[in-house]
Amino acid sequence: MMLLFLLVVIVALVLAIIGILVEGLFYLLIIGAIILIADVALLALRSTRRRRPLR
């Protein structure tokens, strides 16, 4: 699972860098940011579900 998270983060960063460097591809920066935010949110949801309540 952590490997998939890392892969998605790398893809989001690459899209963001391309969006910054190439003129006219600002939308790639936006897509990269959205993917990064969604990935971090999903990781947070999965990590909170694994905790078991204390008895």
mmCIF entry with sequence, helices, sheets and N, C-alpha, C, O atoms, coordinates in Angstrom:
data_MODEL
# 
_entry.id   MODEL 
# 
_entity.id                         1 
_entity.type                       polymer 
_entity.pdbx_number_of_molecules   1 
# 
_entity_poly.entity_id                      1 
_entity_poly.type                           'polypeptide(L)' 
_entity_poly.nstd_linkage                   no 
_entity_poly.nstd_monomer                   no 
_entity_poly.pdbx_seq_one_letter_code       MMLLFLLVVIVALVLAIIGILVEGLFYLLIIGAIILIADVALLALRSTRRRRPLR 
_entity_poly.pdbx_seq_one_letter_code_can   MMLLFLLVVIVALVLAIIGILVEGLFYLLIIGAIILIADVALLALRSTRRRRPLR 
_entity_poly.pdbx_strand_id                 A 
# 
loop_
_entity_poly_seq.entity_id 
_entity_poly_seq.num 
_entity_poly_seq.mon_id 
_entity_poly_seq.hetero 
1 1  MET n 
1 2  MET n 
1 3  LEU n 
1 4  LEU n 
1 5  PHE n 
1 6  LEU n 
1 7  LEU n 
1 8  VAL n 
1 9  VAL n 
1 10 ILE n 
1 11 VAL n 
1 12 ALA n 
1 13 LEU n 
1 14 VAL n 
1 15 LEU n 
1 16 ALA n 
1 17 ILE n 
1 18 ILE n 
1 19 GLY n 
1 20 ILE n 
1 21 LEU n 
1 22 VAL n 
1 23 GLU n 
1 24 GLY n 
1 25 LEU n 
1 26 PHE n 
1 27 TYR n 
1 28 LEU n 
1 29 LEU n 
1 30 ILE n 
1 31 ILE n 
1 32 GLY n 
1 33 ALA n 
1 34 ILE n 
1 35 ILE n 
1 36 LEU n 
1 37 ILE n 
1 38 ALA n 
1 39 ASP n 
1 40 VAL n 
1 41 ALA n 
1 42 LEU n 
1 43 LEU n 
1 44 ALA n 
1 45 LEU n 
1 46 ARG n 
1 47 SER n 
1 48 THR n 
1 49 ARG n 
1 50 ARG n 
1 51 ARG n 
1 52 ARG n 
1 53 PRO n 
1 54 LEU n 
1 55 ARG n 
# 
_struct_asym.id          A 
_struct_asym.entity_id   1 
# 
loop_
_struct_conf.conf_type_id 
_struct_conf.id 
_struct_conf.pdbx_PDB_helix_id 
_struct_conf.beg_label_comp_id 
_struct_conf.beg_label_asym_id 
_struct_conf.beg_label_seq_id 
_struct_conf.pdbx_beg_PDB_ins_code 
_struct_conf.end_label_comp_id 
_struct_conf.end_label_asym_id 
_struct_conf.end_label_seq_id 
_struct_conf.pdbx_end_PDB_ins_code 
_struct_conf.beg_auth_comp_id 
_struct_conf.beg_auth_asym_id 
_struct_conf.beg_auth_seq_id 
_struct_conf.end_auth_comp_id 
_struct_conf.end_auth_asym_id 
_struct_conf.end_auth_seq_id 
_struct_conf.pdbx_PDB_helix_class 
_struct_conf.details 
_struct_conf.pdbx_PDB_helix_length 
HELX_P HELX_P1 AA1 MET A 2  ? LEU A 21 ? MET A 2  LEU A 21 1 ? 20 
HELX_P HELX_P2 AA2 PHE A 26 ? ARG A 49 ? PHE A 26 ARG A 49 1 ? 24 
# 
_struct_conf_type.id          HELX_P 
_struct_conf_type.criteria    ? 
_struct_conf_type.reference   ? 
# 
loop_
_atom_site.group_PDB 
_atom_site.id 
_atom_site.type_symbol 
_atom_site.label_atom_id 
_atom_site.label_alt_id 
_atom_site.label_comp_id 
_atom_site.label_asym_id 
_atom_site.label_entity_id 
_atom_site.label_seq_id 
_atom_site.pdbx_PDB_ins_code 
_atom_site.Cartn_x 
_atom_site.Cartn_y 
_atom_site.Cartn_z 
_atom_site.occupancy 
_atom_site.B_iso_or_equiv 
_atom_site.pdbx_formal_charge 
_atom_site.auth_seq_id 
_atom_site.auth_comp_id 
_atom_site.auth_asym_id 
_atom_site.auth_atom_id 
_atom_site.pdbx_PDB_model_num 
ATOM 1   N N  . MET A 1 1  ? 0.825   -1.192 0.000   1.00 0.00 ? 1  MET A N  1 
ATOM 2   C CA . MET A 1 1  ? 0.000   0.000  0.000   1.00 0.00 ? 1  MET A CA 1 
ATOM 3   C C  . MET A 1 1  ? 0.871   1.259  0.000   1.00 0.00 ? 1  MET A C  1 
ATOM 4   O O  . MET A 1 1  ? 0.578   2.239  -0.684  1.00 0.00 ? 1  MET A O  1 
ATOM 5   N N  . MET A 1 2  ? 1.940   1.203  0.780   1.00 0.00 ? 2  MET A N  1 
ATOM 6   C CA . MET A 1 2  ? 2.814   2.374  0.853   1.00 0.00 ? 2  MET A CA 1 
ATOM 7   C C  . MET A 1 2  ? 3.519   2.609  -0.478  1.00 0.00 ? 2  MET A C  1 
ATOM 8   O O  . MET A 1 2  ? 3.803   3.752  -0.836  1.00 0.00 ? 2  MET A O  1 
ATOM 9   N N  . LEU A 1 3  ? 3.798   1.550  -1.202  1.00 0.00 ? 3  LEU A N  1 
ATOM 10  C CA . LEU A 1 3  ? 4.436   1.690  -2.513  1.00 0.00 ? 3  LEU A CA 1 
ATOM 11  C C  . LEU A 1 3  ? 3.498   2.410  -3.487  1.00 0.00 ? 3  LEU A C  1 
ATOM 12  O O  . LEU A 1 3  ? 3.938   3.269  -4.251  1.00 0.00 ? 3  LEU A O  1 
ATOM 13  N N  . LEU A 1 4  ? 2.235   2.070  -3.462  1.00 0.00 ? 4  LEU A N  1 
ATOM 14  C CA . LEU A 1 4  ? 1.252   2.734  -4.309  1.00 0.00 ? 4  LEU A CA 1 
ATOM 15  C C  . LEU A 1 4  ? 1.135   4.216  -3.942  1.00 0.00 ? 4  LEU A C  1 
ATOM 16  O O  . LEU A 1 4  ? 1.051   5.071  -4.824  1.00 0.00 ? 4  LEU A O  1 
ATOM 17  N N  . PHE A 1 5  ? 1.130   4.515  -2.653  1.00 0.00 ? 5  PHE A N  1 
ATOM 18  C CA . PHE A 1 5  ? 1.082   5.898  -2.197  1.00 0.00 ? 5  PHE A CA 1 
ATOM 19  C C  . PHE A 1 5  ? 2.285   6.674  -2.721  1.00 0.00 ? 5  PHE A C  1 
ATOM 20  O O  . PHE A 1 5  ? 2.132   7.786  -3.227  1.00 0.00 ? 5  PHE A O  1 
ATOM 21  N N  . LEU A 1 6  ? 3.469   6.102  -2.607  1.00 0.00 ? 6  LEU A N  1 
ATOM 22  C CA . LEU A 1 6  ? 4.677   6.760  -3.072  1.00 0.00 ? 6  LEU A CA 1 
ATOM 23  C C  . LEU A 1 6  ? 4.647   6.965  -4.581  1.00 0.00 ? 6  LEU A C  1 
ATOM 24  O O  . LEU A 1 6  ? 5.063   8.017  -5.066  1.00 0.00 ? 6  LEU A O  1 
ATOM 25  N N  . LEU A 1 7  ? 4.169   5.992  -5.320  1.00 0.00 ? 7  LEU A N  1 
ATOM 26  C CA . LEU A 1 7  ? 4.081   6.098  -6.770  1.00 0.00 ? 7  LEU A CA 1 
ATOM 27  C C  . LEU A 1 7  ? 3.129   7.224  -7.185  1.00 0.00 ? 7  LEU A C  1 
ATOM 28  O O  . LEU A 1 7  ? 3.443   7.999  -8.089  1.00 0.00 ? 7  LEU A O  1 
ATOM 29  N N  . VAL A 1 8  ? 1.990   7.316  -6.541  1.00 0.00 ? 8  VAL A N  1 
ATOM 30  C CA . VAL A 1 8  ? 1.021   8.362  -6.870  1.00 0.00 ? 8  VAL A CA 1 
ATOM 31  C C  . VAL A 1 8  ? 1.574   9.739  -6.510  1.00 0.00 ? 8  VAL A C  1 
ATOM 32  O O  . VAL A 1 8  ? 1.345   10.702 -7.243  1.00 0.00 ? 8  VAL A O  1 
ATOM 33  N N  . VAL A 1 9  ? 2.293   9.849  -5.402  1.00 0.00 ? 9  VAL A N  1 
ATOM 34  C CA . VAL A 1 9  ? 2.907   11.119 -5.019  1.00 0.00 ? 9  VAL A CA 1 
ATOM 35  C C  . VAL A 1 9  ? 3.946   11.536 -6.052  1.00 0.00 ? 9  VAL A C  1 
ATOM 36  O O  . VAL A 1 9  ? 4.013   12.708 -6.422  1.00 0.00 ? 9  VAL A O  1 
ATOM 37  N N  . ILE A 1 10 ? 4.748   10.598 -6.516  1.00 0.00 ? 10 ILE A N  1 
ATOM 38  C CA . ILE A 1 10 ? 5.763   10.907 -7.529  1.00 0.00 ? 10 ILE A CA 1 
ATOM 39  C C  . ILE A 1 10 ? 5.105   11.364 -8.830  1.00 0.00 ? 10 ILE A C  1 
ATOM 40  O O  . ILE A 1 10 ? 5.563   12.322 -9.452  1.00 0.00 ? 10 ILE A O  1 
ATOM 41  N N  . VAL A 1 11 ? 4.043   10.690 -9.242  1.00 0.00 ? 11 VAL A N  1 
ATOM 42  C CA . VAL A 1 11 ? 3.324   11.088 -10.457 1.00 0.00 ? 11 VAL A CA 1 
ATOM 43  C C  . VAL A 1 11 ? 2.749   12.490 -10.296 1.00 0.00 ? 11 VAL A C  1 
ATOM 44  O O  . VAL A 1 11 ? 2.821   13.298 -11.222 1.00 0.00 ? 11 VAL A O  1 
ATOM 45  N N  . ALA A 1 12 ? 2.181   12.785 -9.138  1.00 0.00 ? 12 ALA A N  1 
ATOM 46  C CA . ALA A 1 12 ? 1.616   14.115 -8.896  1.00 0.00 ? 12 ALA A CA 1 
ATOM 47  C C  . ALA A 1 12 ? 2.706   15.180 -8.944  1.00 0.00 ? 12 ALA A C  1 
ATOM 48  O O  . ALA A 1 12 ? 2.494   16.256 -9.505  1.00 0.00 ? 12 ALA A O  1 
ATOM 49  N N  . LEU A 1 13 ? 3.854   14.897 -8.369  1.00 0.00 ? 13 LEU A N  1 
ATOM 50  C CA . LEU A 1 13 ? 4.952   15.868 -8.398  1.00 0.00 ? 13 LEU A CA 1 
ATOM 51  C C  . LEU A 1 13 ? 5.485   16.082 -9.804  1.00 0.00 ? 13 LEU A C  1 
ATOM 52  O O  . LEU A 1 13 ? 5.800   17.211 -10.180 1.00 0.00 ? 13 LEU A O  1 
ATOM 53  N N  . VAL A 1 14 ? 5.591   15.016 -10.587 1.00 0.00 ? 14 VAL A N  1 
ATOM 54  C CA . VAL A 1 14 ? 6.061   15.143 -11.968 1.00 0.00 ? 14 VAL A CA 1 
ATOM 55  C C  . VAL A 1 14 ? 5.078   15.990 -12.785 1.00 0.00 ? 14 VAL A C  1 
ATOM 56  O O  . VAL A 1 14 ? 5.498   16.858 -13.550 1.00 0.00 ? 14 VAL A O  1 
ATOM 57  N N  . LEU A 1 15 ? 3.789   15.743 -12.629 1.00 0.00 ? 15 LEU A N  1 
ATOM 58  C CA . LEU A 1 15 ? 2.788   16.546 -13.329 1.00 0.00 ? 15 LEU A CA 1 
ATOM 59  C C  . LEU A 1 15 ? 2.873   18.010 -12.927 1.00 0.00 ? 15 LEU A C  1 
ATOM 60  O O  . LEU A 1 15 ? 2.751   18.902 -13.765 1.00 0.00 ? 15 LEU A O  1 
ATOM 61  N N  . ALA A 1 16 ? 3.084   18.248 -11.639 1.00 0.00 ? 16 ALA A N  1 
ATOM 62  C CA . ALA A 1 16 ? 3.190   19.630 -11.163 1.00 0.00 ? 16 ALA A CA 1 
ATOM 63  C C  . ALA A 1 16 ? 4.429   20.312 -11.730 1.00 0.00 ? 16 ALA A C  1 
ATOM 64  O O  . ALA A 1 16 ? 4.361   21.475 -12.127 1.00 0.00 ? 16 ALA A O  1 
ATOM 65  N N  . ILE A 1 17 ? 5.546   19.617 -11.774 1.00 0.00 ? 17 ILE A N  1 
ATOM 66  C CA . ILE A 1 17 ? 6.780   20.205 -12.301 1.00 0.00 ? 17 ILE A CA 1 
ATOM 67  C C  . ILE A 1 17 ? 6.635   20.507 -13.788 1.00 0.00 ? 17 ILE A C  1 
ATOM 68  O O  . ILE A 1 17 ? 7.057   21.567 -14.251 1.00 0.00 ? 17 ILE A O  1 
ATOM 69  N N  . ILE A 1 18 ? 6.047   19.592 -14.531 1.00 0.00 ? 18 ILE A N  1 
ATOM 70  C CA . ILE A 1 18 ? 5.822   19.837 -15.958 1.00 0.00 ? 18 ILE A CA 1 
ATOM 71  C C  . ILE A 1 18 ? 4.882   21.016 -16.144 1.00 0.00 ? 18 ILE A C  1 
ATOM 72  O O  . ILE A 1 18 ? 5.088   21.844 -17.032 1.00 0.00 ? 18 ILE A O  1 
ATOM 73  N N  . GLY A 1 19 ? 3.857   21.096 -15.313 1.00 0.00 ? 19 GLY A N  1 
ATOM 74  C CA . GLY A 1 19 ? 2.915   22.209 -15.394 1.00 0.00 ? 19 GLY A CA 1 
ATOM 75  C C  . GLY A 1 19 ? 3.561   23.550 -15.106 1.00 0.00 ? 19 GLY A C  1 
ATOM 76  O O  . GLY A 1 19 ? 3.157   24.570 -15.664 1.00 0.00 ? 19 GLY A O  1 
ATOM 77  N N  . ILE A 1 20 ? 4.561   23.557 -14.239 1.00 0.00 ? 20 ILE A N  1 
ATOM 78  C CA . ILE A 1 20 ? 5.258   24.803 -13.921 1.00 0.00 ? 20 ILE A CA 1 
ATOM 79  C C  . ILE A 1 20 ? 6.225   25.179 -15.037 1.00 0.00 ? 20 ILE A C  1 
ATOM 80  O O  . ILE A 1 20 ? 6.309   26.346 -15.419 1.00 0.00 ? 20 ILE A O  1 
ATOM 81  N N  . LEU A 1 21 ? 6.955   24.198 -15.561 1.00 0.00 ? 21 LEU A N  1 
ATOM 82  C CA . LEU A 1 21 ? 8.032   24.485 -16.514 1.00 0.00 ? 21 LEU A CA 1 
ATOM 83  C C  . LEU A 1 21 ? 7.546   24.774 -17.935 1.00 0.00 ? 21 LEU A C  1 
ATOM 84  O O  . LEU A 1 21 ? 8.110   25.630 -18.616 1.00 0.00 ? 21 LEU A O  1 
ATOM 85  N N  . VAL A 1 22 ? 6.524   24.080 -18.380 1.00 0.00 ? 22 VAL A N  1 
ATOM 86  C CA . VAL A 1 22 ? 6.070   24.223 -19.763 1.00 0.00 ? 22 VAL A CA 1 
ATOM 87  C C  . VAL A 1 22 ? 4.983   25.288 -19.825 1.00 0.00 ? 22 VAL A C  1 
ATOM 88  O O  . VAL A 1 22 ? 3.976   25.207 -19.122 1.00 0.00 ? 22 VAL A O  1 
ATOM 89  N N  . GLU A 1 23 ? 5.195   26.265 -20.658 1.00 0.00 ? 23 GLU A N  1 
ATOM 90  C CA . GLU A 1 23 ? 4.233   27.352 -20.777 1.00 0.00 ? 23 GLU A CA 1 
ATOM 91  C C  . GLU A 1 23 ? 2.930   26.839 -21.396 1.00 0.00 ? 23 GLU A C  1 
ATOM 92  O O  . GLU A 1 23 ? 2.954   26.125 -22.398 1.00 0.00 ? 23 GLU A O  1 
ATOM 93  N N  . GLY A 1 24 ? 1.822   27.196 -20.811 1.00 0.00 ? 24 GLY A N  1 
ATOM 94  C CA . GLY A 1 24 ? 0.526   26.792 -21.326 1.00 0.00 ? 24 GLY A CA 1 
ATOM 95  C C  . GLY A 1 24 ? 0.002   25.487 -20.759 1.00 0.00 ? 24 GLY A C  1 
ATOM 96  O O  . GLY A 1 24 ? -1.094  25.058 -21.122 1.00 0.00 ? 24 GLY A O  1 
ATOM 97  N N  . LEU A 1 25 ? 0.756   24.842 -19.874 1.00 0.00 ? 25 LEU A N  1 
ATOM 98  C CA . LEU A 1 25 ? 0.294   23.591 -19.282 1.00 0.00 ? 25 LEU A CA 1 
ATOM 99  C C  . LEU A 1 25 ? 0.064   23.748 -17.775 1.00 0.00 ? 25 LEU A C  1 
ATOM 100 O O  . LEU A 1 25 ? 0.366   22.852 -16.986 1.00 0.00 ? 25 LEU A O  1 
ATOM 101 N N  . PHE A 1 26 ? -0.470  24.891 -17.405 1.00 0.00 ? 26 PHE A N  1 
ATOM 102 C CA . PHE A 1 26 ? -0.745  25.163 -15.996 1.00 0.00 ? 26 PHE A CA 1 
ATOM 103 C C  . PHE A 1 26 ? -1.765  24.180 -15.430 1.00 0.00 ? 26 PHE A C  1 
ATOM 104 O O  . PHE A 1 26 ? -1.769  23.897 -14.232 1.00 0.00 ? 26 PHE A O  1 
ATOM 105 N N  . TYR A 1 27 ? -2.622  23.669 -16.294 1.00 0.00 ? 27 TYR A N  1 
ATOM 106 C CA . TYR A 1 27 ? -3.644  22.729 -15.813 1.00 0.00 ? 27 TYR A CA 1 
ATOM 107 C C  . TYR A 1 27 ? -3.001  21.448 -15.264 1.00 0.00 ? 27 TYR A C  1 
ATOM 108 O O  . TYR A 1 27 ? -3.597  20.785 -14.415 1.00 0.00 ? 27 TYR A O  1 
ATOM 109 N N  . LEU A 1 28 ? -1.799  21.088 -15.730 1.00 0.00 ? 28 LEU A N  1 
ATOM 110 C CA . LEU A 1 28 ? -1.112  19.919 -15.167 1.00 0.00 ? 28 LEU A CA 1 
ATOM 111 C C  . LEU A 1 28 ? -0.715  20.166 -13.713 1.00 0.00 ? 28 LEU A C  1 
ATOM 112 O O  . LEU A 1 28 ? -0.733  19.244 -12.897 1.00 0.00 ? 28 LEU A O  1 
ATOM 113 N N  . LEU A 1 29 ? -0.360  21.399 -13.392 1.00 0.00 ? 29 LEU A N  1 
ATOM 114 C CA . LEU A 1 29 ? -0.058  21.747 -12.000 1.00 0.00 ? 29 LEU A CA 1 
ATOM 115 C C  . LEU A 1 29 ? -1.297  21.557 -11.138 1.00 0.00 ? 29 LEU A C  1 
ATOM 116 O O  . LEU A 1 29 ? -1.214  21.023 -10.033 1.00 0.00 ? 29 LEU A O  1 
ATOM 117 N N  . ILE A 1 30 ? -2.434  21.991 -11.640 1.00 0.00 ? 30 ILE A N  1 
ATOM 118 C CA . ILE A 1 30 ? -3.690  21.854 -10.892 1.00 0.00 ? 30 ILE A CA 1 
ATOM 119 C C  . ILE A 1 30 ? -4.042  20.372 -10.714 1.00 0.00 ? 30 ILE A C  1 
ATOM 120 O O  . ILE A 1 30 ? -4.427  19.953 -9.622  1.00 0.00 ? 30 ILE A O  1 
ATOM 121 N N  . ILE A 1 31 ? -3.911  19.586 -11.778 1.00 0.00 ? 31 ILE A N  1 
ATOM 122 C CA . ILE A 1 31 ? -4.208  18.151 -11.698 1.00 0.00 ? 31 ILE A CA 1 
ATOM 123 C C  . ILE A 1 31 ? -3.264  17.463 -10.718 1.00 0.00 ? 31 ILE A C  1 
ATOM 124 O O  . ILE A 1 31 ? -3.694  16.627 -9.923  1.00 0.00 ? 31 ILE A O  1 
ATOM 125 N N  . GLY A 1 32 ? -1.984  17.810 -10.773 1.00 0.00 ? 32 GLY A N  1 
ATOM 126 C CA . GLY A 1 32 ? -1.013  17.233 -9.841  1.00 0.00 ? 32 GLY A CA 1 
ATOM 127 C C  . GLY A 1 32 ? -1.349  17.560 -8.397  1.00 0.00 ? 32 GLY A C  1 
ATOM 128 O O  . GLY A 1 32 ? -1.236  16.702 -7.522  1.00 0.00 ? 32 GLY A O  1 
ATOM 129 N N  . ALA A 1 33 ? -1.762  18.795 -8.140  1.00 0.00 ? 33 ALA A N  1 
ATOM 130 C CA . ALA A 1 33 ? -2.130  19.193 -6.776  1.00 0.00 ? 33 ALA A CA 1 
ATOM 131 C C  . ALA A 1 33 ? -3.371  18.447 -6.298  1.00 0.00 ? 33 ALA A C  1 
ATOM 132 O O  . ALA A 1 33 ? -3.436  18.023 -5.144  1.00 0.00 ? 33 ALA A O  1 
ATOM 133 N N  . ILE A 1 34 ? -4.344  18.287 -7.171  1.00 0.00 ? 34 ILE A N  1 
ATOM 134 C CA . ILE A 1 34 ? -5.566  17.560 -6.800  1.00 0.00 ? 34 ILE A CA 1 
ATOM 135 C C  . ILE A 1 34 ? -5.259  16.099 -6.497  1.00 0.00 ? 34 ILE A C  1 
ATOM 136 O O  . ILE A 1 34 ? -5.771  15.543 -5.525  1.00 0.00 ? 34 ILE A O  1 
ATOM 137 N N  . ILE A 1 35 ? -4.429  15.479 -7.321  1.00 0.00 ? 35 ILE A N  1 
ATOM 138 C CA . ILE A 1 35 ? -4.047  14.081 -7.091  1.00 0.00 ? 35 ILE A CA 1 
ATOM 139 C C  . ILE A 1 35 ? -3.302  13.942 -5.769  1.00 0.00 ? 35 ILE A C  1 
ATOM 140 O O  . ILE A 1 35 ? -3.551  13.004 -5.012  1.00 0.00 ? 35 ILE A O  1 
ATOM 141 N N  . LEU A 1 36 ? -2.394  14.865 -5.488  1.00 0.00 ? 36 LEU A N  1 
ATOM 142 C CA . LEU A 1 36 ? -1.627  14.810 -4.245  1.00 0.00 ? 36 LEU A CA 1 
ATOM 143 C C  . LEU A 1 36 ? -2.543  14.957 -3.026  1.00 0.00 ? 36 LEU A C  1 
ATOM 144 O O  . LEU A 1 36 ? -2.405  14.215 -2.053  1.00 0.00 ? 36 LEU A O  1 
ATOM 145 N N  . ILE A 1 37 ? -3.465  15.899 -3.076  1.00 0.00 ? 37 ILE A N  1 
ATOM 146 C CA . ILE A 1 37 ? -4.390  16.104 -1.954  1.00 0.00 ? 37 ILE A CA 1 
ATOM 147 C C  . ILE A 1 37 ? -5.281  14.881 -1.757  1.00 0.00 ? 37 ILE A C  1 
ATOM 148 O O  . ILE A 1 37 ? -5.513  14.460 -0.624  1.00 0.00 ? 37 ILE A O  1 
ATOM 149 N N  . ALA A 1 38 ? -5.782  14.309 -2.851  1.00 0.00 ? 38 ALA A N  1 
ATOM 150 C CA . ALA A 1 38 ? -6.642  13.126 -2.745  1.00 0.00 ? 38 ALA A CA 1 
ATOM 151 C C  . ALA A 1 38 ? -5.874  11.936 -2.182  1.00 0.00 ? 38 ALA A C  1 
ATOM 152 O O  . ALA A 1 38 ? -6.414  11.167 -1.387  1.00 0.00 ? 38 ALA A O  1 
ATOM 153 N N  . ASP A 1 39 ? -4.623  11.781 -2.590  1.00 0.00 ? 39 ASP A N  1 
ATOM 154 C CA . ASP A 1 39 ? -3.818  10.655 -2.117  1.00 0.00 ? 39 ASP A CA 1 
ATOM 155 C C  . ASP A 1 39 ? -3.528  10.781 -0.624  1.00 0.00 ? 39 ASP A C  1 
ATOM 156 O O  . ASP A 1 39 ? -3.611  9.796  0.109   1.00 0.00 ? 39 ASP A O  1 
ATOM 157 N N  . VAL A 1 40 ? -3.193  11.971 -0.178  1.00 0.00 ? 40 VAL A N  1 
ATOM 158 C CA . VAL A 1 40 ? -2.923  12.173 1.249   1.00 0.00 ? 40 VAL A CA 1 
ATOM 159 C C  . VAL A 1 40 ? -4.195  11.960 2.062   1.00 0.00 ? 40 VAL A C  1 
ATOM 160 O O  . VAL A 1 40 ? -4.140  11.397 3.156   1.00 0.00 ? 40 VAL A O  1 
ATOM 161 N N  . ALA A 1 41 ? -5.333  12.399 1.545   1.00 0.00 ? 41 ALA A N  1 
ATOM 162 C CA . ALA A 1 41 ? -6.601  12.205 2.254   1.00 0.00 ? 41 ALA A CA 1 
ATOM 163 C C  . ALA A 1 41 ? -6.948  10.720 2.364   1.00 0.00 ? 41 ALA A C  1 
ATOM 164 O O  . ALA A 1 41 ? -7.397  10.267 3.417   1.00 0.00 ? 41 ALA A O  1 
ATOM 165 N N  . LEU A 1 42 ? -6.745  9.968  1.295   1.00 0.00 ? 42 LEU A N  1 
ATOM 166 C CA . LEU A 1 42 ? -7.021  8.534  1.346   1.00 0.00 ? 42 LEU A CA 1 
ATOM 167 C C  . LEU A 1 42 ? -6.086  7.816  2.309   1.00 0.00 ? 42 LEU A C  1 
ATOM 168 O O  . LEU A 1 42 ? -6.508  6.902  3.017   1.00 0.00 ? 42 LEU A O  1 
ATOM 169 N N  . LEU A 1 43 ? -4.825  8.219  2.343   1.00 0.00 ? 43 LEU A N  1 
ATOM 170 C CA . LEU A 1 43 ? -3.889  7.621  3.290   1.00 0.00 ? 43 LEU A CA 1 
ATOM 171 C C  . LEU A 1 43 ? -4.314  7.924  4.723   1.00 0.00 ? 43 LEU A C  1 
ATOM 172 O O  . LEU A 1 43 ? -4.227  7.056  5.592   1.00 0.00 ? 43 LEU A O  1 
ATOM 173 N N  . ALA A 1 44 ? -4.770  9.136  4.973   1.00 0.00 ? 44 ALA A N  1 
ATOM 174 C CA . ALA A 1 44 ? -5.224  9.502  6.315   1.00 0.00 ? 44 ALA A CA 1 
ATOM 175 C C  . ALA A 1 44 ? -6.451  8.683  6.717   1.00 0.00 ? 44 ALA A C  1 
ATOM 176 O O  . ALA A 1 44 ? -6.551  8.234  7.859   1.00 0.00 ? 44 ALA A O  1 
ATOM 177 N N  . LEU A 1 45 ? -7.377  8.490  5.788   1.00 0.00 ? 45 LEU A N  1 
ATOM 178 C CA . LEU A 1 45 ? -8.562  7.686  6.099   1.00 0.00 ? 45 LEU A CA 1 
ATOM 179 C C  . LEU A 1 45 ? -8.200  6.237  6.386   1.00 0.00 ? 45 LEU A C  1 
ATOM 180 O O  . LEU A 1 45 ? -8.747  5.629  7.307   1.00 0.00 ? 45 LEU A O  1 
ATOM 181 N N  . ARG A 1 46 ? -7.293  5.687  5.613   1.00 0.00 ? 46 ARG A N  1 
ATOM 182 C CA . ARG A 1 46 ? -6.906  4.299  5.821   1.00 0.00 ? 46 ARG A CA 1 
ATOM 183 C C  . ARG A 1 46 ? -6.147  4.114  7.126   1.00 0.00 ? 46 ARG A C  1 
ATOM 184 O O  . ARG A 1 46 ? -6.295  3.083  7.782   1.00 0.00 ? 46 ARG A O  1 
ATOM 185 N N  . SER A 1 47 ? -5.342  5.090  7.513   1.00 0.00 ? 47 SER A N  1 
ATOM 186 C CA . SER A 1 47 ? -4.572  4.946  8.746   1.00 0.00 ? 47 SER A CA 1 
ATOM 187 C C  . SER A 1 47 ? -5.457  5.104  9.979   1.00 0.00 ? 47 SER A C  1 
ATOM 188 O O  . SER A 1 47 ? -5.165  4.503  11.012  1.00 0.00 ? 47 SER A O  1 
ATOM 189 N N  . THR A 1 48 ? -6.525  5.890  9.904   1.00 0.00 ? 48 THR A N  1 
ATOM 190 C CA . THR A 1 48 ? -7.405  6.043  11.056  1.00 0.00 ? 48 THR A CA 1 
ATOM 191 C C  . THR A 1 48 ? -8.320  4.847  11.229  1.00 0.00 ? 48 THR A C  1 
ATOM 192 O O  . THR A 1 48 ? -8.766  4.571  12.343  1.00 0.00 ? 48 THR A O  1 
ATOM 193 N N  . ARG A 1 49 ? -8.607  4.137  10.161  1.00 0.00 ? 49 ARG A N  1 
ATOM 194 C CA . ARG A 1 49 ? -9.477  2.955  10.248  1.00 0.00 ? 49 ARG A CA 1 
ATOM 195 C C  . ARG A 1 49 ? -8.774  1.783  10.906  1.00 0.00 ? 49 ARG A C  1 
ATOM 196 O O  . ARG A 1 49 ? -9.439  0.921  11.479  1.00 0.00 ? 49 ARG A O  1 
ATOM 197 N N  . ARG A 1 50 ? -7.470  1.725  10.844  1.00 0.00 ? 50 ARG A N  1 
ATOM 198 C CA . ARG A 1 50 ? -6.735  0.570  11.371  1.00 0.00 ? 50 ARG A CA 1 
ATOM 199 C C  . ARG A 1 50 ? -6.627  0.576  12.886  1.00 0.00 ? 50 ARG A C  1 
ATOM 200 O O  . ARG A 1 50 ? -6.373  -0.464 13.493  1.00 0.00 ? 50 ARG A O  1 
ATOM 201 N N  . ARG A 1 51 ? -6.815  1.718  13.495  1.00 0.00 ? 51 ARG A N  1 
ATOM 202 C CA . ARG A 1 51 ? -6.712  1.770  14.958  1.00 0.00 ? 51 ARG A CA 1 
ATOM 203 C C  . ARG A 1 51 ? -7.923  1.091  15.573  1.00 0.00 ? 51 ARG A C  1 
ATOM 204 O O  . ARG A 1 51 ? -9.057  1.280  15.134  1.00 0.00 ? 51 ARG A O  1 
ATOM 205 N N  . ARG A 1 52 ? -7.658  0.311  16.583  1.00 0.00 ? 52 ARG A N  1 
ATOM 206 C CA . ARG A 1 52 ? -8.751  -0.387 17.277  1.00 0.00 ? 52 ARG A CA 1 
ATOM 207 C C  . ARG A 1 52 ? -9.051  0.345  18.583  1.00 0.00 ? 52 ARG A C  1 
ATOM 208 O O  . ARG A 1 52 ? -8.138  0.797  19.273  1.00 0.00 ? 52 ARG A O  1 
ATOM 209 N N  . PRO A 1 53 ? -10.326 0.458  18.912  1.00 0.00 ? 53 PRO A N  1 
ATOM 210 C CA . PRO A 1 53 ? -10.663 1.167  20.164  1.00 0.00 ? 53 PRO A CA 1 
ATOM 211 C C  . PRO A 1 53 ? -10.192 0.402  21.396  1.00 0.00 ? 53 PRO A C  1 
ATOM 212 O O  . PRO A 1 53 ? -10.158 -0.828 21.402  1.00 0.00 ? 53 PRO A O  1 
ATOM 213 N N  . LEU A 1 54 ? -9.833  1.140  22.425  1.00 0.00 ? 54 LEU A N  1 
ATOM 214 C CA . LEU A 1 54 ? -9.421  0.512  23.680  1.00 0.00 ? 54 LEU A CA 1 
ATOM 215 C C  . LEU A 1 54 ? -10.643 0.046  24.455  1.00 0.00 ? 54 LEU A C  1 
ATOM 216 O O  . LEU A 1 54 ? -11.696 0.683  24.417  1.00 0.00 ? 54 LEU A O  1 
ATOM 217 N N  . ARG A 1 55 ? -10.495 -1.063 25.152  1.00 0.00 ? 55 ARG A N  1 
ATOM 218 C CA . ARG A 1 55 ? -11.621 -1.585 25.950  1.00 0.00 ? 55 ARG A CA 1 
ATOM 219 C C  . ARG A 1 55 ? -11.517 -1.179 27.385  1.00 0.00 ? 55 ARG A C  1 
ATOM 220 O O  . ARG A 1 55 ? -12.378 -1.532 28.191  1.00 0.00 ? 55 ARG A O  1 
# 
